[in-house]
Amino acid sequence: MASDGTWACEVLLCASNPGGWMQYAQCVPPIRKLLRSLAFGGGFPTCSAGGVSAAKYTKPKNGRPGFVVMTMHDGSRNTYTVPSEADIAAAEASAVPGGPQ
């Protein structure tokens, strides 16, 4: 479930979007599903089609947001802050329908 699959690749695409995790309305459902999974102790999904070999999630603590470090097949790493439920609610109100074609 938390390995290769459509959902995992959607999460990767949304996380790596320069405009933010939920700039586009299509990203809201997979990110909501991600937060539910993480809240219940699930791991952060990886999508090898996107070049990710591992993802390490750090839970929010002391008022700081959670974040994920994605390690790519070439050894490079990208760090992303994971949105909160409040971030998702705000994104739903302002997300751009459609997204890039």
Backbone torsions as a table, in degrees:
resi	resn	phi	psi	omega
1	MET	NA	-43.0	-176.8
2	ALA	-99.2	30.2	175.2
3	SER	-118.8	-145.3	-177.9
4	ASP	-62.3	138.3	178.8
5	GLY	168.1	167.9	-178.5
6	THR	-55.8	-47.2	-178.1
7	TRP	-61.2	-45.4	-179.4
8	ALA	-60.3	-41.1	-179.7
9	CYS	-71.2	-34.6	174.7
10	GLU	-62.2	-43.3	178.9
11	VAL	-60.7	-44.6	179.3
12	LEU	-60.6	-46.9	179.5
13	LEU	-61.5	-43.4	-179.5
14	CYS	-67.4	-41.8	-179.2
15	ALA	-64.6	-35.4	-175.7
16	SER	-88.7	-0.9	179.0
17	ASN	-66.0	123.0	179.6
18	PRO	-58.9	-23.7	180.0
19	GLY	-84.2	-0.8	179.5
20	GLY	112.8	160.7	-176.6
21	TRP	-56.0	-35.3	-172.2
22	MET	-127.9	34.8	176.9
23	GLN	-60.8	-35.3	-178.1
24	TYR	-108.0	140.8	-176.0
25	ALA	-56.1	-31.5	-179.0
26	GLN	-65.3	-19.3	-179.1
27	CYS	-84.4	-17.8	-176.4
28	VAL	-62.2	-50.1	-178.9
29	PRO	-60.1	-46.3	-179.7
30	PRO	-66.2	-31.0	179.2
31	ILE	-74.9	-35.9	173.4
32	ARG	-59.7	-45.1	179.4
33	LYS	-62.1	-40.0	177.8
34	LEU	-59.4	-48.3	-178.5
35	LEU	-63.6	-38.1	176.1
36	ARG	-62.4	-44.7	-179.7
37	SER	-62.1	-45.5	179.9
38	LEU	-65.3	-37.4	-179.9
39	ALA	-63.5	-29.8	-180.0
40	PHE	-97.1	17.5	175.3
41	GLY	87.8	7.9	178.1
42	GLY	-70.2	159.7	177.6
43	GLY	-84.8	167.0	177.2
44	PHE	-80.2	129.7	-175.5
45	PRO	-71.1	153.3	173.9
46	THR	-123.8	155.1	-178.2
47	CYS	-133.7	101.7	-177.2
48	SER	-65.8	-24.6	177.3
49	ALA	-62.6	-25.2	178.5
50	GLY	-92.6	5.5	177.8
51	GLY	86.8	8.6	-178.8
52	VAL	-90.0	126.0	177.6
53	SER	-98.6	-23.8	179.1
54	ALA	-157.9	152.5	175.9
55	ALA	-137.0	127.0	179.2
56	LYS	-115.6	119.4	-177.9
57	TYR	-98.6	134.8	173.7
58	THR	-114.7	121.7	-177.3
59	LYS	-66.9	153.7	175.7
60	PRO	-61.9	144.3	175.0
61	LYS	-157.0	152.2	179.1
62	ASN	51.5	39.6	178.2
63	GLY	78.0	-0.7	178.8
64	ARG	-92.3	149.6	179.9
65	PRO	-73.0	159.7	172.6
66	GLY	-74.3	163.2	176.6
67	PHE	-148.8	162.3	178.2
68	VAL	-128.7	138.8	173.6
69	VAL	-109.4	119.1	178.8
70	MET	-101.4	125.5	176.4
71	THR	-100.1	124.9	-177.1
72	MET	-87.8	165.7	179.8
73	HIS	-58.9	-29.4	-179.5
74	ASP	-84.2	2.1	178.5
75	GLY	93.9	-12.5	178.1
76	SER	-71.0	158.0	-178.5
77	ARG	-129.2	144.5	174.9
78	ASN	-127.0	136.2	178.9
79	THR	-113.6	132.9	-179.7
80	TYR	-130.1	138.4	172.6
81	THR	-78.6	133.8	-179.2
82	VAL	-86.8	129.1	-178.5
83	PRO	-66.3	154.2	177.1
84	SER	-94.1	173.4	175.5
85	GLU	-59.0	-37.5	178.6
86	ALA	-64.9	-39.6	177.3
87	ASP	-61.6	-40.4	-179.7
88	ILE	-65.7	-43.5	179.2
89	ALA	-60.1	-42.7	178.6
90	ALA	-65.8	-39.1	-179.5
91	ALA	-65.8	-37.5	179.4
92	GLU	-60.7	-34.0	-179.1
93	ALA	-75.5	-24.5	-174.5
94	SER	-121.6	0.6	-176.9
95	ALA	-61.7	142.4	179.4
96	VAL	-82.9	124.2	177.0
97	PRO	-67.3	150.6	174.7
98	GLY	91.0	-74.0	-176.8
99	GLY	85.0	-177.7	-177.5
100	PRO	-65.7	146.5	-179.8
101	GLN	-99.9	NA	NA
